[in-house]
Amino acid sequence: MVQRGRRAGYHNYSVKEQMLLCTVAAERKPLGRDMWEEVALEYNSRKARSWLERDFDSLRRKFRNLYGKPKPTGN
């Protein structure tokens, strides 16, 4: 039987984690896999102790998700 859903121990990104990700991505401006690995190293070195360590693929997916969200129009 195939199990679906989130893996055990999965946690969402907090607002502070998202802000750190955006800050590091803005500083590094990653284009390829190697650059995203650098972002992951920088992110994990600057994160708070209580935060989970994230791999480059997770950070890249989260950043793309944030970048693709529609912006508020004010209407």
Distance bins in CASP14 RR format, pairs under 12 A and 6 or more apart:
PFRMAT RR
TARGET T0000
AUTHOR 0000-0000-0000
RMODE 2
METHOD distances of the structure
MODEL  1
6 12 0 0 0 0 1 0 0 0 0 0 0
7 58 0 0 0 0 0 1 0 0 0 0 0
9 52 0 0 0 0 1 0 0 0 0 0 0
10 52 0 0 0 0 1 0 0 0 0 0 0
10 54 0 0 0 0 0 1 0 0 0 0 0
10 58 0 0 0 0 0 1 0 0 0 0 0
11 17 0 0 0 0 1 0 0 0 0 0 0
11 50 0 0 0 0 0 1 0 0 0 0 0
11 51 0 0 0 0 1 0 0 0 0 0 0
11 52 1 0 1 0 0 0 0 0 0 0 0
11 53 0 0 0 0 0 1 0 0 0 0 0
11 54 0 0 0 0 0 1 0 0 0 0 0
11 58 0 0 0 0 0 1 0 0 0 0 0
11 62 0 0 0 0 0 1 0 0 0 0 0
12 18 0 0 0 0 1 0 0 0 0 0 0
12 51 0 0 0 0 0 1 0 0 0 0 0
12 52 0 0 0 0 0 1 0 0 0 0 0
12 54 0 0 0 0 0 1 0 0 0 0 0
12 58 0 0 0 0 0 1 0 0 0 0 0
12 62 0 0 0 0 1 0 0 0 0 0 0
12 65 0 0 0 0 0 1 0 0 0 0 0
13 19 0 0 0 0 1 0 0 0 0 0 0
13 20 0 0 0 0 1 0 0 0 0 0 0
13 21 1 0 0 1 0 0 0 0 0 0 0
13 22 0 0 0 0 0 1 0 0 0 0 0
13 43 0 0 0 0 0 1 0 0 0 0 0
13 47 0 0 0 0 0 1 0 0 0 0 0
13 51 0 0 0 0 1 0 0 0 0 0 0
13 52 0 0 0 0 1 0 0 0 0 0 0
13 54 0 0 0 0 1 0 0 0 0 0 0
13 58 0 0 0 0 1 0 0 0 0 0 0
13 59 0 0 0 0 1 0 0 0 0 0 0
13 61 0 0 0 0 0 1 0 0 0 0 0
13 62 1 0 1 0 0 0 0 0 0 0 0
13 63 0 0 0 0 0 1 0 0 0 0 0
13 65 0 0 0 0 1 0 0 0 0 0 0
13 66 0 0 0 0 1 0 0 0 0 0 0
14 20 0 0 0 0 1 0 0 0 0 0 0
14 21 0 0 0 0 0 1 0 0 0 0 0
14 47 0 0 0 0 0 1 0 0 0 0 0
14 48 0 0 0 0 1 0 0 0 0 0 0
14 50 0 0 0 0 1 0 0 0 0 0 0
14 51 1 0 0 1 0 0 0 0 0 0 0
14 52 0 0 0 0 0 1 0 0 0 0 0
14 54 0 0 0 0 0 1 0 0 0 0 0
14 62 0 0 0 0 0 1 0 0 0 0 0
15 21 0 0 0 0 0 1 0 0 0 0 0
15 22 0 0 0 0 0 1 0 0 0 0 0
15 51 0 0 0 0 0 1 0 0 0 0 0
15 66 0 0 0 0 0 1 0 0 0 0 0
16 22 0 0 0 0 0 1 0 0 0 0 0
16 23 0 0 0 0 0 1 0 0 0 0 0
16 43 0 0 0 0 0 1 0 0 0 0 0
16 46 0 0 0 0 0 1 0 0 0 0 0
16 47 0 0 0 0 1 0 0 0 0 0 0
16 48 1 0 0 1 0 0 0 0 0 0 0
16 50 0 0 0 0 0 1 0 0 0 0 0
16 51 0 0 0 0 1 0 0 0 0 0 0
17 23 0 0 0 0 0 1 0 0 0 0 0
17 24 0 0 0 0 0 1 0 0 0 0 0
17 43 0 0 0 0 1 0 0 0 0 0 0
17 44 0 0 0 0 0 1 0 0 0 0 0
17 46 0 0 0 0 0 1 0 0 0 0 0
17 47 1 0 0 1 0 0 0 0 0 0 0
17 48 0 0 0 0 1 0 0 0 0 0 0
17 50 0 0 0 0 0 1 0 0 0 0 0
17 51 1 0 1 0 0 0 0 0 0 0 0
17 52 0 0 0 0 1 0 0 0 0 0 0
17 53 0 0 0 0 0 1 0 0 0 0 0
17 54 0 0 0 0 1 0 0 0 0 0 0
17 58 0 0 0 0 0 1 0 0 0 0 0
17 59 0 0 0 0 1 0 0 0 0 0 0
17 62 0 0 0 0 1 0 0 0 0 0 0
17 63 0 0 0 0 0 1 0 0 0 0 0
17 66 0 0 0 0 0 1 0 0 0 0 0
18 24 0 0 0 0 0 1 0 0 0 0 0
18 25 0 0 0 0 0 1 0 0 0 0 0
18 43 0 0 0 0 0 1 0 0 0 0 0
18 47 0 0 0 0 0 1 0 0 0 0 0
18 51 0 0 0 0 0 1 0 0 0 0 0
18 54 0 0 0 0 0 1 0 0 0 0 0
18 59 0 0 0 0 0 1 0 0 0 0 0
18 62 1 0 0 1 0 0 0 0 0 0 0
18 63 0 0 0 0 1 0 0 0 0 0 0
18 65 0 0 0 0 1 0 0 0 0 0 0
18 66 1 0 0 1 0 0 0 0 0 0 0
18 67 0 0 0 0 0 1 0 0 0 0 0
18 69 0 0 0 0 0 1 0 0 0 0 0
19 25 0 0 0 0 0 1 0 0 0 0 0
19 26 0 0 0 0 0 1 0 0 0 0 0
19 43 0 0 0 0 0 1 0 0 0 0 0
19 46 0 0 0 0 0 1 0 0 0 0 0
19 47 0 0 0 0 0 1 0 0 0 0 0
19 48 0 0 0 0 0 1 0 0 0 0 0
19 51 0 0 0 0 0 1 0 0 0 0 0
19 62 0 0 0 0 0 1 0 0 0 0 0
19 63 0 0 0 0 0 1 0 0 0 0 0
19 66 0 0 0 0 0 1 0 0 0 0 0
20 26 0 0 0 0 0 1 0 0 0 0 0
20 27 0 0 0 0 0 1 0 0 0 0 0
20 39 0 0 0 0 0 1 0 0 0 0 0
20 40 0 0 0 0 0 1 0 0 0 0 0
20 42 0 0 0 0 1 0 0 0 0 0 0
20 43 1 0 0 1 0 0 0 0 0 0 0
20 44 0 0 0 0 0 1 0 0 0 0 0
20 45 0 0 0 0 0 1 0 0 0 0 0
20 46 1 0 0 1 0 0 0 0 0 0 0
20 47 1 0 0 1 0 0 0 0 0 0 0
20 48 0 0 0 0 1 0 0 0 0 0 0
20 51 0 0 0 0 1 0 0 0 0 0 0
20 54 0 0 0 0 0 1 0 0 0 0 0
20 59 0 0 0 0 1 0 0 0 0 0 0
20 62 0 0 0 0 0 1 0 0 0 0 0
20 63 0 0 0 0 0 1 0 0 0 0 0
21 27 0 0 0 0 0 1 0 0 0 0 0
21 28 0 0 0 0 0 1 0 0 0 0 0
21 30 0 0 0 0 0 1 0 0 0 0 0
21 36 0 0 0 0 0 1 0 0 0 0 0
21 39 1 0 0 1 0 0 0 0 0 0 0
21 40 0 0 0 0 1 0 0 0 0 0 0
21 42 0 0 0 0 0 1 0 0 0 0 0
21 43 1 0 0 1 0 0 0 0 0 0 0
21 44 0 0 0 0 0 1 0 0 0 0 0
21 46 0 0 0 0 0 1 0 0 0 0 0
21 47 0 0 0 0 1 0 0 0 0 0 0
21 51 0 0 0 0 0 1 0 0 0 0 0
21 54 0 0 0 0 1 0 0 0 0 0 0
21 56 0 0 0 0 0 1 0 0 0 0 0
21 58 0 0 0 0 1 0 0 0 0 0 0
21 59 1 0 1 0 0 0 0 0 0 0 0
21 60 0 0 0 0 1 0 0 0 0 0 0
21 61 0 0 0 0 0 1 0 0 0 0 0
21 62 1 0 0 1 0 0 0 0 0 0 0
21 63 1 0 1 0 0 0 0 0 0 0 0
21 64 0 0 0 0 0 1 0 0 0 0 0
21 65 0 0 0 0 0 1 0 0 0 0 0
21 66 1 0 0 1 0 0 0 0 0 0 0
21 67 0 0 0 0 0 1 0 0 0 0 0
22 28 0 0 0 0 0 1 0 0 0 0 0
22 29 0 0 0 0 0 1 0 0 0 0 0
22 30 0 0 0 0 0 1 0 0 0 0 0
22 39 0 0 0 0 0 1 0 0 0 0 0
22 43 0 0 0 0 0 1 0 0 0 0 0
22 59 0 0 0 0 0 1 0 0 0 0 0
22 62 0 0 0 0 1 0 0 0 0 0 0
22 63 1 0 0 1 0 0 0 0 0 0 0
22 65 0 0 0 0 0 1 0 0 0 0 0
22 66 1 0 0 1 0 0 0 0 0 0 0
22 67 0 0 0 0 1 0 0 0 0 0 0
23 29 0 0 0 0 0 1 0 0 0 0 0
23 39 0 0 0 0 0 1 0 0 0 0 0
23 42 0 0 0 0 1 0 0 0 0 0 0
23 43 0 0 0 0 1 0 0 0 0 0 0
23 46 0 0 0 0 1 0 0 0 0 0 0
23 47 0 0 0 0 0 1 0 0 0 0 0
23 63 0 0 0 0 0 1 0 0 0 0 0
24 30 0 0 0 0 1 0 0 0 0 0 0
24 35 0 0 0 0 0 1 0 0 0 0 0
24 36 0 0 0 0 0 1 0 0 0 0 0
24 38 0 0 0 0 1 0 0 0 0 0 0
24 39 1 0 1 0 0 0 0 0 0 0 0
24 40 0 0 0 0 1 0 0 0 0 0 0
24 41 0 0 0 0 1 0 0 0 0 0 0
24 42 1 0 1 0 0 0 0 0 0 0 0
24 43 1 0 1 0 0 0 0 0 0 0 0
24 44 0 0 0 0 1 0 0 0 0 0 0
24 45 0 0 0 0 1 0 0 0 0 0 0
24 46 1 0 0 1 0 0 0 0 0 0 0
24 47 0 0 0 0 1 0 0 0 0 0 0
24 54 0 0 0 0 0 1 0 0 0 0 0
24 56 0 0 0 0 0 1 0 0 0 0 0
24 59 0 0 0 0 1 0 0 0 0 0 0
24 60 0 0 0 0 0 1 0 0 0 0 0
24 62 0 0 0 0 0 1 0 0 0 0 0
24 63 0 0 0 0 1 0 0 0 0 0 0
25 31 0 0 0 0 0 1 0 0 0 0 0
25 35 0 0 0 0 1 0 0 0 0 0 0
25 36 0 0 0 0 1 0 0 0 0 0 0
25 38 0 0 0 0 0 1 0 0 0 0 0
25 39 1 0 1 0 0 0 0 0 0 0 0
25 40 0 0 0 0 0 1 0 0 0 0 0
25 42 0 0 0 0 1 0 0 0 0 0 0
25 43 0 0 0 0 1 0 0 0 0 0 0
25 56 0 0 0 0 0 1 0 0 0 0 0
25 59 0 0 0 0 1 0 0 0 0 0 0
25 60 0 0 0 0 1 0 0 0 0 0 0
25 62 0 0 0 0 1 0 0 0 0 0 0
25 63 1 0 1 0 0 0 0 0 0 0 0
25 64 0 0 0 0 0 1 0 0 0 0 0
25 66 0 0 0 0 1 0 0 0 0 0 0
25 67 0 0 0 0 1 0 0 0 0 0 0
26 39 0 0 0 0 0 1 0 0 0 0 0
26 42 0 0 0 0 0 1 0 0 0 0 0
26 63 0 0 0 0 0 1 0 0 0 0 0
26 66 0 0 0 0 0 1 0 0 0 0 0
26 67 0 0 0 0 0 1 0 0 0 0 0
27 35 0 0 0 0 0 1 0 0 0 0 0
27 38 0 0 0 0 0 1 0 0 0 0 0
27 39 0 0 0 0 1 0 0 0 0 0 0
27 42 1 0 0 1 0 0 0 0 0 0 0
27 43 0 0 0 0 0 1 0 0 0 0 0
27 46 0 0 0 0 0 1 0 0 0 0 0
28 34 0 0 0 0 0 1 0 0 0 0 0
28 35 1 0 0 1 0 0 0 0 0 0 0
28 36 0 0 0 0 1 0 0 0 0 0 0
28 37 0 0 0 0 0 1 0 0 0 0 0
28 38 1 0 1 0 0 0 0 0 0 0 0
28 39 1 0 1 0 0 0 0 0 0 0 0
28 40 0 0 0 0 0 1 0 0 0 0 0
28 41 0 0 0 0 1 0 0 0 0 0 0
28 42 1 0 0 1 0 0 0 0 0 0 0
28 43 0 0 0 0 1 0 0 0 0 0 0
28 46 0 0 0 0 0 1 0 0 0 0 0
28 56 0 0 0 0 0 1 0 0 0 0 0
28 59 0 0 0 0 0 1 0 0 0 0 0
28 60 0 0 0 0 0 1 0 0 0 0 0
28 63 0 0 0 0 0 1 0 0 0 0 0
29 35 1 0 0 1 0 0 0 0 0 0 0
29 36 0 0 0 0 0 1 0 0 0 0 0
29 38 0 0 0 0 0 1 0 0 0 0 0
29 39 0 0 0 0 1 0 0 0 0 0 0
29 63 0 0 0 0 0 1 0 0 0 0 0
30 36 1 0 1 0 0 0 0 0 0 0 0
30 37 0 0 0 0 1 0 0 0 0 0 0
30 38 1 0 0 1 0 0 0 0 0 0 0
30 39 1 0 1 0 0 0 0 0 0 0 0
30 40 0 0 0 0 1 0 0 0 0 0 0
30 41 0 0 0 0 0 1 0 0 0 0 0
30 42 0 0 0 0 0 1 0 0 0 0 0
30 43 0 0 0 0 0 1 0 0 0 0 0
30 56 0 0 0 0 1 0 0 0 0 0 0
30 59 0 0 0 0 1 0 0 0 0 0 0
30 60 1 0 0 1 0 0 0 0 0 0 0
30 63 0 0 0 0 1 0 0 0 0 0 0
30 64 0 0 0 0 0 1 0 0 0 0 0
30 67 0 0 0 0 0 1 0 0 0 0 0
31 37 0 0 0 0 0 1 0 0 0 0 0
31 38 0 0 0 0 0 1 0 0 0 0 0
31 39 0 0 0 0 0 1 0 0 0 0 0
31 60 0 0 0 0 0 1 0 0 0 0 0
32 38 0 0 0 0 1 0 0 0 0 0 0
32 39 0 0 0 0 1 0 0 0 0 0 0
32 56 0 0 0 0 1 0 0 0 0 0 0
32 57 0 0 0 0 0 1 0 0 0 0 0
32 60 0 0 0 0 1 0 0 0 0 0 0
33 39 0 0 0 0 0 1 0 0 0 0 0
33 40 0 0 0 0 0 1 0 0 0 0 0
33 55 0 0 0 0 0 1 0 0 0 0 0
33 56 1 0 0 1 0 0 0 0 0 0 0
33 57 0 0 0 0 1 0 0 0 0 0 0
33 59 0 0 0 0 0 1 0 0 0 0 0
33 60 0 0 0 0 1 0 0 0 0 0 0
34 40 0 0 0 0 0 1 0 0 0 0 0
34 41 0 0 0 0 0 1 0 0 0 0 0
34 56 0 0 0 0 1 0 0 0 0 0 0
34 60 0 0 0 0 0 1 0 0 0 0 0
35 41 0 0 0 0 0 1 0 0 0 0 0
35 42 0 0 0 0 0 1 0 0 0 0 0
35 56 0 0 0 0 1 0 0 0 0 0 0
35 59 0 0 0 0 0 1 0 0 0 0 0
35 60 0 0 0 0 1 0 0 0 0 0 0
35 63 0 0 0 0 0 1 0 0 0 0 0
36 42 0 0 0 0 0 1 0 0 0 0 0
36 43 0 0 0 0 0 1 0 0 0 0 0
36 54 0 0 0 0 0 1 0 0 0 0 0
36 55 0 0 0 0 1 0 0 0 0 0 0
36 56 1 0 1 0 0 0 0 0 0 0 0
36 57 1 0 0 1 0 0 0 0 0 0 0
36 58 0 0 0 0 0 1 0 0 0 0 0
36 59 1 0 0 1 0 0 0 0 0 0 0
36 60 1 0 1 0 0 0 0 0 0 0 0
36 61 0 0 0 0 0 1 0 0 0 0 0
36 62 0 0 0 0 0 1 0 0 0 0 0
36 63 0 0 0 0 1 0 0 0 0 0 0
36 64 0 0 0 0 0 1 0 0 0 0 0
37 43 0 0 0 0 0 1 0 0 0 0 0
37 44 0 0 0 0 0 1 0 0 0 0 0
37 54 0 0 0 0 0 1 0 0 0 0 0
37 55 0 0 0 0 1 0 0 0 0 0 0
37 56 1 0 1 0 0 0 0 0 0 0 0
37 57 0 0 0 0 1 0 0 0 0 0 0
37 59 0 0 0 0 1 0 0 0 0 0 0
37 60 0 0 0 0 1 0 0 0 0 0 0
38 44 0 0 0 0 0 1 0 0 0 0 0
38 45 0 0 0 0 0 1 0 0 0 0 0
38 56 0 0 0 0 1 0 0 0 0 0 0
38 59 0 0 0 0 0 1 0 0 0 0 0
38 60 0 0 0 0 0 1 0 0 0 0 0
39 45 0 0 0 0 0 1 0 0 0 0 0
39 46 0 0 0 0 0 1 0 0 0 0 0
39 54 0 0 0 0 1 0 0 0 0 0 0
39 55 0 0 0 0 0 1 0 0 0 0 0
39 56 1 0 0 1 0 0 0 0 0 0 0
39 57 0 0 0 0 0 1 0 0 0 0 0
39 58 0 0 0 0 0 1 0 0 0 0 0
39 59 1 0 1 0 0 0 0 0 0 0 0
39 60 1 0 0 1 0 0 0 0 0 0 0
39 62 0 0 0 0 0 1 0 0 0 0 0
39 63 0 0 0 0 1 0 0 0 0 0 0
40 46 0 0 0 0 0 1 0 0 0 0 0
40 47 0 0 0 0 0 1 0 0 0 0 0
40 53 0 0 0 0 1 0 0 0 0 0 0
40 54 1 0 0 1 0 0 0 0 0 0 0
40 55 1 0 0 1 0 0 0 0 0 0 0
40 56 1 1 0 0 0 0 0 0 0 0 0
40 57 0 0 0 0 1 0 0 0 0 0 0
40 58 0 0 0 0 1 0 0 0 0 0 0
40 59 1 0 1 0 0 0 0 0 0 0 0
40 60 0 0 0 0 1 0 0 0 0 0 0
40 61 0 0 0 0 0 1 0 0 0 0 0
40 62 0 0 0 0 0 1 0 0 0 0 0
40 63 0 0 0 0 0 1 0 0 0 0 0
41 47 0 0 0 0 0 1 0 0 0 0 0
41 53 0 0 0 0 0 1 0 0 0 0 0
41 54 0 0 0 0 0 1 0 0 0 0 0
41 55 0 0 0 0 0 1 0 0 0 0 0
41 56 0 0 0 0 1 0 0 0 0 0 0
41 59 0 0 0 0 0 1 0 0 0 0 0
42 54 0 0 0 0 0 1 0 0 0 0 0
42 56 0 0 0 0 0 1 0 0 0 0 0
42 59 0 0 0 0 1 0 0 0 0 0 0
43 51 0 0 0 0 1 0 0 0 0 0 0
43 52 0 0 0 0 0 1 0 0 0 0 0
43 53 0 0 0 0 1 0 0 0 0 0 0
43 54 1 0 0 1 0 0 0 0 0 0 0
43 55 0 0 0 0 1 0 0 0 0 0 0
43 56 0 0 0 0 1 0 0 0 0 0 0
43 58 0 0 0 0 1 0 0 0 0 0 0
43 59 1 0 0 1 0 0 0 0 0 0 0
43 60 0 0 0 0 0 1 0 0 0 0 0
43 62 0 0 0 0 0 1 0 0 0 0 0
43 63 0 0 0 0 0 1 0 0 0 0 0
44 51 0 0 0 0 1 0 0 0 0 0 0
44 52 0 0 0 0 1 0 0 0 0 0 0
44 53 1 0 1 0 0 0 0 0 0 0 0
44 54 1 0 0 1 0 0 0 0 0 0 0
44 55 0 0 0 0 1 0 0 0 0 0 0
44 56 0 0 0 0 1 0 0 0 0 0 0
44 58 0 0 0 0 0 1 0 0 0 0 0
44 59 0 0 0 0 1 0 0 0 0 0 0
45 51 0 0 0 0 0 1 0 0 0 0 0
45 53 0 0 0 0 0 1 0 0 0 0 0
45 54 0 0 0 0 0 1 0 0 0 0 0
46 53 0 0 0 0 0 1 0 0 0 0 0
46 54 0 0 0 0 0 1 0 0 0 0 0
47 53 1 0 0 1 0 0 0 0 0 0 0
47 54 1 0 0 1 0 0 0 0 0 0 0
47 59 0 0 0 0 0 1 0 0 0 0 0
52 58 0 0 0 0 1 0 0 0 0 0 0
52 59 0 0 0 0 0 1 0 0 0 0 0
52 62 0 0 0 0 0 1 0 0 0 0 0
53 59 0 0 0 0 0 1 0 0 0 0 0
54 60 0 0 0 0 1 0 0 0 0 0 0
54 61 0 0 0 0 1 0 0 0 0 0 0
54 62 1 0 0 1 0 0 0 0 0 0 0
54 63 0 0 0 0 0 1 0 0 0 0 0
55 61 0 0 0 0 1 0 0 0 0 0 0
55 62 0 0 0 0 0 1 0 0 0 0 0
56 62 0 0 0 0 0 1 0 0 0 0 0
56 63 0 0 0 0 0 1 0 0 0 0 0
57 63 0 0 0 0 0 1 0 0 0 0 0
57 64 0 0 0 0 0 1 0 0 0 0 0
58 64 0 0 0 0 0 1 0 0 0 0 0
58 65 0 0 0 0 0 1 0 0 0 0 0
59 65 0 0 0 0 0 1 0 0 0 0 0
59 66 0 0 0 0 0 1 0 0 0 0 0
60 66 0 0 0 0 0 1 0 0 0 0 0
60 67 0 0 0 0 0 1 0 0 0 0 0
61 67 0 0 0 0 0 1 0 0 0 0 0
61 68 0 0 0 0 0 1 0 0 0 0 0
62 68 0 0 0 0 0 1 0 0 0 0 0
62 69 0 0 0 0 0 1 0 0 0 0 0
63 69 0 0 0 0 0 1 0 0 0 0 0
END
